[in-house]
Amino acid sequence: MTPEENKRRAEALIPKFHFERVLNQDSGGRGITLYGQVDSQPALLILERAPFPDAEEYLSVLPTNLRSITNLGNNDIYSWFLASGGPILKDNEGDKFADFKISMICPCTEKHIKKHSRQSFRFVTETPEIYRDKVRPYMQTNREEGRLNWIYNIIEGRKEVEDVIYRTPLGRDGDEGFLMLPNLHWDRKTIDALHLLGIVERRDIWSLRDLKKKHIPWLRHMKAKLIDATVKTYPQIDTDQLKLFCHYHPTYYHFHIHVVHVMLEPTATQSIGKAIGLDSIIEQLESMSGDSETGMDSVSLSYTLGEASELWSEIFEPLKTAARASQPQ
């Protein structure tokens, strides 16, 4: 048999596959393993989504060719959707099998463009002094630019009210008030990919840097409430199938906790230098010597930064340049 005949024979096997059951599917929805038969012989079909073609003729028509676009939610400049782009099936009730999960930011800013562009990364160490003198003022500037409007919309009940799965009555519990709702990047169907956000009402805690020993009881209380609300809403999940963590640096400077299924595929957002477990934060606070005001602002934190980020270009790159210049030649 010639190489060309071998190729045609192999290609002919795919249409012959008769599906019987799903063996596995990754939580990110990018791959699935099917069991079935080919010519009465057992067979596995392992499917993975290929990278998007970067050809202009494909990308220019892709948005207009999407079907059955369903809005999952929108808040301020952010919107999230499911859509179909695959083959049209018979009697499929209007493309009910969505195969695209879509986010839109409109109007986007230069910061959004930089964040979502391909870039190289650096690993940096933020000392308490760098945090106090450089990073804290940077956070302040970000908060004053109106970038938290969409969070305040949720907290104050103006947006996404129907999505909230747990909340303390607004204003009742003072500094201990919080709510929980699905992260809008989650499709809300794939349980193994569950991703929720616990958002605090109080506005004086911008990030984990503001956490102090006096906050330990509050953090433990919130952890228990978040886990309890999750397993009551999704009873197919056990408490030991959940991970709780915070990002540093977070996408926005208003304290929030991520609640994810342990099967959620680890991505860059769960990597070392980005995600810090809530239990680890509590244990570190407990082990610190000092009074109740001692906190996470007194330790050094190391993390990864994209070279297009303002933290790199405005803080750490100048610090690196200055350190090099000060070294004796």
C-alpha positions, 0 to 999 in steps of 0.5 A: 500500500502506497503512502497516499493510500495509507493516508486515505485509509486513515482519513476514512476511519473518522466518518465510520466512528459510531459514538457510544459514550464519553470517557473524559472531557477536560474542564476547559472544554477544549478536549474530549475522549469518546468511546465507540466502534469502527467497523465493529471494532472498539475505538477511541476518538480523542478530539481537541480544539485546534488553535484558531487560524490567524488568516485574515480571510477566516477571522474577518468573517468569523463573528458574522458567521456565529449563530444562536448568540446567547448573552450570559450577562453584561456589566458596564463595558463587559459582556459574555456570550455563548454561540454556535459555530459548528455544523448545523444539526437536524432538529437541533432546536436552534443550535442548542450545542454552543461551541464558542464561549465569548467575552467582549469589552466595548469600549476597550482601553489601551490597558485592556489591549496590552493585557490581552496581547501576547507578551513576555513575562518577568518574575519579580519580588515586591518587598514591603518597601516597594509595596508602600512606596510604589505599588500602593499609590499605583493601586490608588490611581487605578481605583480612582479611574472608575475601573471598579464601577462594574463591581459596585454595580453588583454589590449595590444590586444594579447588575447581575442580581439574578446571578447572585447565589448567596449574599448577606443582606446589603449593609446589614453586616457592615464590614463582614457583608459579602456576596457570591456569584458565578464568574462570567467566564464560566459557562454555568453548565460544566460542573468540573469547570465551576468558577465562582467569585466571593466579593466583599462589600467593604471597600477598604480592602483592596487586595490581600495586602490589606489583610491583617491578623484581626481579619482572621475570624472574618476570613474563616467565616467567609470561607465557611459561608462560601463553601456552604453556599456552593455545595447547597447550590450545586449538590453534586459537589462535595466540600473537598472538591473546592479550592479557594484562592486570591490573585496577586495582583488581582485584575481589579483592586477590590478584595474578592475570593475565587471558588473553583472546582478542583478539576478545573484545568490549571491555567496561568491564573492558578499558577505559582506567582499568581494564585495564593490559597485562602488557607495559606493566607490565613495560616501566614497571618496566624504565624506572624508575630505582632499585634492585630494590625500586623498583616500581609503588607509586611511580607515580600511577595513574588509573582509574574508580570507581563512586560506590557503591564503598567506594573512592569513598565512603571515600577519594576523595569525602572527599579531594575534599570536603576539597580543596574546603573548603581552597580560599579562598573 
